Every structure is written in C-alpha cells, then in structure tokens.
Amino acid sequence: MEKVLNGILNLRIFAIVMEKPEQVLSVDKENLPNHYRFLLQRINGYASTYSTKAILCFDSQDEGNDQIISNKMKNYLFRSSEGNNCNSIVESAFFVSSKVEDGIQLADFCAGIVRHYNETVFGNESPDNFQQWIHDLYAKVQLQTCTVFSPNGDQELFPIYKMPARFFKLT
C-alpha cells in the first residue's frame, strides 16, 4: 500500500468521519449534506494551494442517485455563499464505476481504513492483530494528508475531520 500511496504524485487524502447516528438521517432534497460540504471545502483548499482546479469523481450508484448528488453539488457551489468561495472545484462532477476505475477503488480502500480506525482502533489500548494492522495502515494514510485553508481563507481545516453530531440532520 505504501508503494501505491507514495507512487501517486501529489496524492492527498481528506476524510470526514462521523459517529453512526442512532436515528436515520433526514435527506434534504436540495442541500448538499454536511459531510460532502466539509469534504469539498478541503478539496477546494488543496486545489487552491496549487492554483488549479479539482475535478470530482464519485462512485456511480445509479443514474437517479448520481443526478441528485450532481444537482445538490451545483446548488451548493452556485447558490450558497460558502459554495461560491469554492472556486477551485470544477462545477461538473464525473460518476464512474468503482469496478473499473482504480482511483475510486483507492478512495474506497482509504475510506475503509479511516472508518475501521475510528470505529475499532482509536482509543483502544490493547488492539488485536487486525486492529494493529488497521492502525499501521492508518498511519500510512495520515502521511498523505495535509491541512488546508477554508474557502474564505479564515481557518485551517484538518484533513481528517470528525464531524460533530450537531451537524447531523435527523428525521
């Protein structure tokens, strides 16, 4: 894994972590969920650092769901003051199959490591062999992170952010 992560030029990993909610999260028909917003802010900050544009690629689910995500992302980028400051993101996302796209597979793999780490390893003082392996993989993921500035430049954003429950929208 280290060879793969280090072999990709300028690879940076950002993640939004949240506790598993006790209730079902509500789905807003127009607004981008907070975990997407926070991730876009970090991607924008990284692209802005290099004066370039980021192209977003999502794992394609189905045409209807992909369209919903695309519309919510455009609403965020064009209709919110926060999103208007994300000027280093190309406004049209691509939806590709994780079965054929290596980049999506790598993102899924890294997301799984971050999730397992936060669910079973973080704060565990006596990890078993699997948890120790996850800990070691997480350390490699952390080497590929960096802090960035928010879209308006007023704060530094952590690359792996544990989203507080107050940002959940429960039904």
C-alpha positions as CSV (number, residue, x, y, z in Angstrom):
1,M,0.0,0.0,0.0
2,E,2.8,2.4,0.9
3,K,4.3,1.9,-2.6
4,V,0.9,2.8,-4.2
5,L,0.2,5.8,-2.0
6,N,3.7,7.2,-2.4
7,G,3.8,6.5,-6.1
8,I,0.9,8.8,-7.0
9,L,2.2,12.4,-7.5
10,N,0.6,14.9,-5.2
11,L,-1.9,12.4,-3.7
12,R,-3.6,13.9,-0.7
13,I,-6.3,12.2,1.4
14,F,-9.1,14.0,3.1
15,A,-11.9,12.3,5.0
16,I,-15.0,13.3,7.0
17,V,-15.7,10.9,9.9
18,M,-19.0,10.7,11.8
19,E,-20.4,8.6,14.5
20,K,-23.0,6.2,13.4
21,P,-26.3,8.1,14.2
22,E,-28.8,6.4,16.4
23,Q,-31.6,7.6,14.2
24,V,-32.0,7.7,10.4
25,L,-30.6,10.9,8.9
26,S,-33.0,13.1,7.0
27,V,-32.5,13.6,3.3
28,D,-32.7,17.2,2.2
29,K,-34.0,17.4,-1.4
30,E,-31.9,20.4,-2.4
31,N,-29.0,20.9,0.0
32,L,-25.7,19.0,0.0
33,P,-25.2,17.0,3.2
34,N,-22.7,18.5,5.6
35,H,-20.2,15.7,5.2
36,Y,-20.0,16.4,1.4
37,R,-19.7,20.2,2.1
38,F,-16.8,19.7,4.5
39,L,-15.0,17.4,2.1
40,L,-15.5,19.9,-0.8
41,Q,-14.0,22.6,1.4
42,R,-10.9,20.6,1.9
43,I,-10.6,19.6,-1.8
44,N,-11.0,23.2,-2.8
45,G,-8.4,24.3,-0.3
46,Y,-5.9,21.8,-1.7
47,A,-6.5,22.8,-5.3
48,S,-6.4,26.5,-4.4
49,T,-2.9,26.0,-2.9
50,Y,-1.7,24.9,-6.3
51,S,-3.8,27.4,-8.3
52,T,-5.5,24.6,-10.1
53,K,-9.0,23.2,-10.5
54,A,-10.1,19.9,-8.9
55,I,-12.3,17.5,-10.8
56,L,-14.5,15.4,-8.6
57,C,-15.2,11.8,-9.4
58,F,-17.9,9.9,-7.5
59,D,-18.6,6.2,-7.4
60,S,-21.6,5.8,-9.7
61,Q,-24.6,4.3,-7.9
62,D,-27.4,4.6,-10.4
63,E,-28.4,7.4,-12.8
64,G,-31.1,8.8,-10.5
65,N,-28.9,9.0,-7.4
66,D,-26.0,10.3,-9.4
67,Q,-28.3,13.1,-10.8
68,I,-29.4,14.0,-7.2
69,I,-25.8,14.3,-6.0
70,S,-24.8,16.3,-9.1
71,N,-27.8,18.8,-8.5
72,K,-27.0,19.2,-4.8
73,M,-23.4,19.8,-5.6
74,K,-24.3,22.5,-8.1
75,N,-26.8,24.1,-5.7
76,Y,-24.0,24.3,-3.1
77,L,-21.4,25.7,-5.5
78,F,-23.7,28.3,-7.2
79,R,-26.4,29.1,-4.6
80,S,-24.6,29.4,-1.3
81,S,-22.1,32.0,-0.2
82,E,-19.9,29.2,1.2
83,G,-20.0,27.3,-2.1
84,N,-19.4,30.4,-4.2
85,N,-16.0,30.6,-2.4
86,C,-15.1,27.1,-3.6
87,N,-13.7,28.5,-6.9
88,S,-11.1,25.8,-7.3
89,I,-13.6,23.0,-8.0
90,V,-14.9,22.2,-11.5
91,E,-18.7,22.5,-11.2
92,S,-19.5,19.3,-13.0
93,A,-18.7,16.0,-11.3
94,F,-18.0,12.7,-13.0
95,F,-19.7,9.5,-12.0
96,V,-17.6,6.4,-12.7
97,S,-17.8,2.7,-11.8
98,S,-15.5,1.7,-8.9
99,K,-15.3,-1.7,-10.6
100,V,-13.2,-0.2,-13.4
101,E,-11.7,2.9,-12.0
102,D,-8.6,2.4,-9.9
103,G,-8.8,5.9,-8.3
104,I,-12.3,5.2,-6.9
105,Q,-11.1,1.8,-5.6
106,L,-8.2,3.5,-3.8
107,A,-10.6,6.1,-2.3
108,D,-12.9,3.3,-1.1
109,F,-9.9,1.5,0.4
110,C,-8.6,4.6,2.2
111,A,-12.2,5.4,3.4
112,G,-12.4,1.8,4.8
113,I,-9.2,2.2,6.7
114,V,-10.3,5.5,8.2
115,R,-13.7,4.1,9.2
116,H,-12.2,0.9,10.8
117,Y,-9.6,3.0,12.6
118,N,-12.2,5.3,14.1
119,E,-14.7,2.5,14.9
120,T,-12.3,0.0,16.4
121,V,-8.8,1.3,17.0
122,F,-8.9,4.9,18.1
123,G,-8.7,4.9,21.9
124,N,-8.2,1.1,22.1
125,E,-5.2,0.4,24.4
126,S,-4.9,-3.3,23.6
127,P,-5.6,-3.8,19.9
128,D,-5.7,-7.3,18.4
129,N,-3.7,-8.2,15.3
130,F,-6.3,-6.9,12.9
131,Q,-6.7,-3.6,14.8
132,Q,-2.9,-3.2,14.8
133,W,-2.8,-3.8,11.1
134,I,-5.5,-1.1,10.6
135,H,-3.5,1.2,12.9
136,D,-0.4,0.7,10.7
137,L,-2.4,1.4,7.5
138,Y,-4.0,4.5,9.1
139,A,-0.5,5.8,9.8
140,K,0.3,5.4,6.1
141,V,-2.9,7.2,5.1
142,Q,-2.0,10.1,7.5
143,L,1.3,10.6,5.7
144,Q,-0.8,11.5,2.6
145,T,-2.8,14.2,4.4
146,C,-2.3,18.0,4.8
147,T,-4.1,20.8,6.4
148,V,-5.6,23.4,4.0
149,F,-7.4,26.7,4.3
150,S,-11.2,27.1,4.2
151,P,-12.7,28.6,1.0
152,N,-12.7,32.1,2.5
153,G,-9.2,31.6,4.0
154,D,-10.1,32.4,7.6
155,Q,-9.3,29.0,9.1
156,E,-7.2,25.9,8.8
157,L,-9.0,22.7,8.1
158,F,-7.9,19.3,9.4
159,P,-7.5,16.7,6.6
160,I,-9.4,14.0,8.6
161,Y,-12.3,15.7,10.4
162,K,-14.6,14.1,12.9
163,M,-17.9,15.8,12.3
164,P,-19.7,16.7,15.5
165,A,-23.3,15.3,15.9
166,R,-24.7,18.8,15.8
167,F,-24.2,18.7,12.0
168,F,-26.4,15.6,11.6
169,K,-29.9,16.2,10.3
170,L,-32.0,13.6,12.0
171,T,-35.5,12.7,11.0
